[in-house]
Amino acid sequence: MKRKIVAIIFSVFLSTTIWSQTTNNLDHYKCFVLNFKASNEKITLKEWNNYAHDYHYETFEKYRNDEFEWMDKLSIIKKDFIKDIANISITDDFSIFSSFKFNEYDFEHLGFPLEVAEGYSYEFSPDRFIHKSKSFRVFFSNITDFNFLPIDKNIARQLIIDKKDKDGEIKRYITVKINMKMIPFEEEIYSLTNKKFGRSSYKILLFKITEIKFFDDSNQLIGYIKNPYL
């Protein structure tokens, strides 16, 4: 069942209980490492300095005014980063935790329509409020294959009960874990996505979703959607 929905960008949020179940959760740092791993781009001195500012701020602030001391410290920072590049693979499985909005239960098809559409994305920035490294915007090549959650009526009824407040309002957002794999930069879809959604303020990374898991408010798994083409 397909519905045309305006693309919505949701901020990533952390659900601490579920978040701890996997070690390969995507964040800005992993995006940063993956970008250089996949592109084989030469890292410029400016990019090294930006990275050091965002991820080694105390060292950066202490030594940056003495260019000789700073280059010694930067060489150590570089070695650690290069190790991280070596230890990551673009074929690894990655995850994002967030929330989807779901609409009224479809009693004919037995499930919830989900408000997802082409252009659905997540932006990652360094944790520092003032940061110098470029942000990353993660897009999904197959998000529209995941716009309907099949779910038993009894489980769906309980979900609605749990989401209902004392005034009868229903909070129609559900916690999701998106499992995915990165798409190599040489794929043509990068050119198309950059043309459609590219901005100078962020770098685009593309992923293909392999599975989405859905959790209730007590972090119990209540449903999932697998990629039908895998």
Secondary structure by P-SEA (a helix, b strand, c coil): ccccccbbbbcccccccccccccccccaaaaaaaaaaaccccccaaaaaaaaaacaaaaaaaccccaaaaaaaaaaaaaaaaaaaaaccccccccccbbbbbccccccccbbbbbcccccbbbbbccccccccbbbbbbbcccccccbbbbcaaaaaaaaaaacccccccccbbbbbbbbcccccccaaaaaaaaccccccbbbbbbbbcbbbbbccccccccccccccc
